[in-house]
Amino acid sequence: MEYGHTALLAAAEFAELAAEDQGPGTTLRIVLVASLVGAALLAWLLLRGYRRDADDDRDDT
């Protein structure tokens, strides 16, 4: 438990130092790209599910 807490503090300090050097631009880009990839994956999964339902309906006739 102590190790995880120490690692978290070290990561926070590293993130703070990185933010001072570059500003919020890099972090915002990462968040934007991750959200776009997540939205694309979600859309793909939903559309894939609807396509399976439509294929199953056609096979019954």
LINHURA-V565133 format. One record per pair of residues at least 6 apart in sequence whose C-alpha atoms are under 8 Angstrom apart, sorted by sequence separation. I is the first residue (numbers start at 1). GAP is how many residues later the second one is. D is the distance in Angstrom with one decimal. If there is no record, write none. Layout:
BEGIN
I_GAP_D + I_GAP_D
END
This chain:
BEGIN
none
END
